[in-house]
C-alpha cells in the first residue's frame, strides 16, 4: 500500500477507466453546443418577419420571443450553478442538452405566438447548463 503522501501513479492499471472524458472531443463538443445555444438568442432577430407571418401577428409582438428567451437565459444561469454543485456538471449538462433539444422542437411546432413565447422561455434555462 502506497504512503498517503506519495503522488498517484500516472499510468492506469489494466481494466480501469479514466474518471474524465477525452479533452479534445469534450472541448470540441462543448464549444459547438455553446455557439449553437448563444446563436439561438440572435438567430430569431433575423427571423422576426417570417415568424410574424407564420404566427399571424406583427414583428413587434414576435420580438417578445427574444425577450422571453433572454430572461429565461439569465434565470438558467442562476439555477445551473447550484444544480451542478448538487448533481455534478456532467449530469446537469447532459440533462440540459436533452431538454434544450426537446424544447427547441416544441418551439418549432408552436401554432400561436403565446405558445412560441412560452416554449422559448422553457428552452433557455436548460441551455445554460
HUDAJO-V22588 format. One record per pair of residues at least 4 apart in sequence whose ideal C-beta (glycine too) atoms are under 6 Angstrom apart, sorted by the first residue. I is the first residue (numbers start at 1). GAP is how many residues later the second one is. D is the distance in Angstrom with one decimal. If there is no record, write none. Layout:
i=I gap=GAP d=D
i=I gap=GAP d=D
//
This chain:
i=2 gap=4 d=4.9
i=12 gap=4 d=5.2
i=21 gap=5 d=4.4
i=35 gap=4 d=5.9
i=37 gap=90 d=4.4
i=39 gap=4 d=5.4
i=44 gap=21 d=5.7
i=44 gap=22 d=5.1
i=47 gap=4 d=5.2
i=48 gap=11 d=4.3
i=48 gap=14 d=5.0
i=49 gap=10 d=5.5
i=51 gap=4 d=5.8
i=51 gap=11 d=4.8
i=52 gap=5 d=5.4
i=52 gap=6 d=5.6
i=52 gap=7 d=4.5
i=52 gap=10 d=4.8
i=55 gap=58 d=4.6
i=57 gap=4 d=4.6
i=57 gap=56 d=5.0
i=64 gap=4 d=5.8
i=64 gap=53 d=5.4
i=65 gap=51 d=5.6
i=65 gap=52 d=5.5
i=65 gap=55 d=5.1
i=68 gap=49 d=4.7
i=68 gap=52 d=5.2
i=68 gap=53 d=4.2
i=69 gap=51 d=4.7
i=69 gap=55 d=5.1
i=72 gap=49 d=4.3
i=72 gap=52 d=3.5
i=72 gap=53 d=5.4
i=73 gap=51 d=4.3
i=75 gap=50 d=5.7
i=76 gap=4 d=5.8
i=76 gap=48 d=5.4
i=76 gap=49 d=3.4
i=76 gap=52 d=3.1
i=77 gap=51 d=4.8
i=79 gap=4 d=5.9
i=79 gap=46 d=5.9
i=80 gap=4 d=6.0
i=80 gap=12 d=5.9
i=80 gap=48 d=4.6
i=80 gap=49 d=4.3
i=83 gap=4 d=5.8
i=83 gap=9 d=4.9
i=84 gap=5 d=4.5
i=84 gap=8 d=4.7
i=87 gap=4 d=4.6
i=87 gap=5 d=5.8
i=89 gap=4 d=5.9
i=92 gap=4 d=5.9
i=92 gap=37 d=4.4
i=93 gap=36 d=5.2
i=96 gap=30 d=4.5
i=96 gap=33 d=3.0
i=99 gap=27 d=3.5
i=100 gap=26 d=4.6
i=100 gap=27 d=4.9
i=103 gap=16 d=5.9
i=103 gap=19 d=4.9
i=103 gap=20 d=3.9
i=106 gap=13 d=4.7
i=107 gap=9 d=5.9
i=107 gap=12 d=4.4
i=107 gap=13 d=5.4
i=110 gap=5 d=3.9
i=110 gap=6 d=3.9
i=110 gap=9 d=5.6
//
